[in-house]
Amino acid sequence: MSTSAQEPSGGAQDRGESKTSSRLHISQRAIENAKTAASSALEVLGMVAEVTENVPYLGAISKALTAFNDILGDVSVCKEDCTATIDEAEQLRLLLQRHEGKRVQFSDGDDGPLREEFKDLNSTLLDCLQTLHGYRANSKRRRDWFRLLFKRGDVQASVKRCRDKMQTAKDKFNTTVGLDTNFKVSDMYRRFKSVNVAHELVVATGSSWQLRAANNIFHGRDSEVKAAIDLIVNRAPARVAILGPGGIGKTSIALAVLHDPKVKNLYGDHRCFTSCKAATTADAVVRALAKNLELSIEKDTAPETACKCLFSYLRTASGIICLDNFETPLTDDDKPAIEELLNEIAALDSVALLITSRDTSRPTIRWTSPPLSHIQPLSQEAALSTWDDICGLHDEYAIRLVDAVDCMPLAVTLLARLAADEGSAKRTWDRWEKEHIDFVRIGRKEHRLLSVTASIEISLSALSDREGATKVLCIVCMSPDGFLNDAVPGLQDVFRQDLSLPVSHYLTELRRLSLSYTVRYTTRNTEPELEFLEYRALSPIRHHILQHYLSDDLIVTVANLIARNPMGWNVGAFWIFCLNYSDFCRDRCLQVMVSAPSESYDPDLLSQALAYEKSRAPQPWMRSGILRQLGLLKCLQERYQDAEALSSEAMELDKQFGHGVGLFLDCAGWLWNRASELRGKEAECEELQELQEAILQAWKLGRESRAWASSDVEAFTKIAKAQHAVNEGRRKLNLPIIYPSGLYWDNNSIEELHDAYQGWEATECYERLLQLSIPPWDLALILETHRALGHERPDAQKVGDFRRSHGPQTWYLNKGPP
């Protein structure tokens, strides 16, 4: 039993061991299957990584297709469907294999469509691999085989879907490759055709470039020509701009440069002169330049192709190109394209560039340094040499004519031709006085080379706001000397409502288009030096503007401005202009002048103003002001008796009508005249006593009339100068000084308190003293006030130098009477 009992026991043990062994065997197979799955997964992940690099590789996708076919080979449940799908995959693999190694990266990097198709194809393959992997992993196990058999429909549907996806991917890939190839070939053909057409068009019809002859009447431009030649010869390939107003001779200078032997030796027959006068677009400039380079471009050639044609030729050439009248395309709406064209020319290594332009704002390319200065009018000598070449000789009227047009070359040339035709410079001068610039033309045609006015109108047409800019130009032209920058703020206030832009903007544009120019200068013998900018216009421009654009209302507006604030204006020249412009303007401006006679320093003008005032209803305070100013001017001319008579007449009028302030100013003028008359003479004691009493009376009159509140330091200075004259006379007679003048640092009257270039200190001290008391003031108080204001004693040597270099009239106009 024991034996039999043991046998079952042993059999059970064997069965347990067998079960354990079976479990171990299953586990090992599961492990192997897991390893296989992991290996396949790693392969899939590897292919994903390889395919999703920056450039999809055909080799990686081909590898994925091979793995896909291996999986389908193991799915034996639906062999027919799998075989068909394998055929589709194999066709796709062979298709890709033919492309493998032949993929070309185009230079422009435009392979976006193909890149996307490779990504889509990769995604399709991965999806199929993942779908079918489950049907392959345990396909050799019978139990799994039966499971797949029962799911044959699902497997068959999955395989069919994979086949459809593969078919779609192959068709889409073929289509995309075909389209991409077609696009690339078309693009290559277009580029090839463009280059080929350009090369065909660039065939030059001649070996020489077109160049106009230089002007044979050419004087006074040696320095300008030499400067341009030095840049072109020594800084090749140079980029040089010749800038200046119309009719100033820019074209003549450019042609002289191009014909110079040094430039000819450097560039031979490759010297091109092209006028841009009729070229308003970049394409027009290209075609004009190509024509003068002897290049043939068909009329219907596209602008882009024409430009490529031009530069295809220029990149192989060496020479110098001159673009004349370049302001025409620069002021057109095509300006950005023009500047780009100029930039392309400037980028050429072997082609020098020379332009002429009225527009003084150089386009933004790297111009050769140092740039040429803006072209100025001829010297009188050069202008007369030009005249002599045309007329044979010149006389005083020829000199008047060339001076009348500021020696502008075009105007000089046309005037000389007119004088030659009329047979007399005097006849031409007579016409000038009547017609001014309008008659300076040859023939009836309005051409910039035959008419000064036509040339000026070209520049005016380039103004962005012609109405506003022309109004400002009219103001510049009212005086031959224009006006200083100190006048700009006043103009801005007056015309704020009439102009759409600030006055300074218009002044800048006028300078840019060479319709006006500036003169910059600094004061001498001042600490610190003061800088002034004067806005002017050349005579031909000035006369044209005054004849055709100026209105009476504008003149009167400026006259009222100057009467209120003369700072920055040549007042005398302005009044002369006003009184000679028109009857209406003359009457209106005389009214303004009568109201502000102290701002006029021309006796003739004041005499006209006085006559005008007497013809109107009596306004004695206005008339006395004119008489007072006339007396001052007569005194400056050392016509002391006339001055005294005028001052006395003014005093009588102001006494009659009770004008206290006017009477005080009349007395100050009378005293200054008497002091000037006694200067340097041996005065009698009675004369000195009479003058001293008049001085004391003037101080009293000033207090009673409160004149100090409305008068300036000049009235005080006039009376103080009279006191100084009395003191000088008393000193010569060995009489004591009773009343110091307050004009010197000491009672000996040796060192002046105020010199011309420190006159502002006198005004500052005077205004401070008026806050304390009314004059006259004690010398000690005057000196203490100067010290409190930080004024230092002037350098006597500088004062002497200034007085010697400036006459007494200048001394007065800057500070007060001498």
Secondary structure as UniProt FT lines:
FT   HELIX           2..51
FT   HELIX           58..74
FT   TURN            77..78
FT   HELIX           79..99
FT   TURN            100..101
FT   TURN            107..108
FT   HELIX           112..136
FT   TURN            137..140
FT   HELIX           142..150
FT   HELIX           152..201
FT   HELIX           222..234
FT   STRAND          239..243
FT   TURN            246..247
FT   HELIX           250..258
FT   HELIX           261..267
FT   TURN            268..269
FT   STRAND          271..275
FT   TURN            277..278
FT   HELIX           282..292
FT   TURN            293..294
FT   TURN            299..300
FT   HELIX           303..314
FT   TURN            315..316
FT   STRAND          319..324
FT   TURN            325..326
FT   HELIX           327..330
FT   TURN            333..334
FT   HELIX           335..346
FT   STRAND          351..357
FT   HELIX           380..391
FT   HELIX           396..404
FT   TURN            405..407
FT   HELIX           409..422
FT   HELIX           425..435
FT   HELIX           436..439
FT   TURN            448..450
FT   HELIX           452..461
FT   TURN            464..465
FT   HELIX           466..477
FT   TURN            480..481
FT   STRAND          483..484
FT   HELIX           485..487
FT   HELIX           488..494
FT   TURN            495..498
FT   HELIX           503..512
FT   TURN            513..514
FT   STRAND          517..522
FT   STRAND          531..536
FT   HELIX           539..548
FT   HELIX           552..564
FT   TURN            567..568
FT   HELIX           571..579
FT   TURN            580..581
FT   HELIX           583..595
FT   HELIX           597..599
FT   HELIX           603..614
FT   HELIX           620..636
FT   TURN            637..638
FT   HELIX           640..656
FT   TURN            657..658
FT   HELIX           660..678
FT   TURN            679..680
FT   HELIX           685..705
FT   HELIX           707..709
FT   HELIX           713..732
FT   TURN            733..734
FT   TURN            747..748
FT   HELIX           756..758
FT   HELIX           759..772
FT   HELIX           779..788
FT   TURN            789..790
FT   HELIX           796..805
FT   HELIX           808..814
//
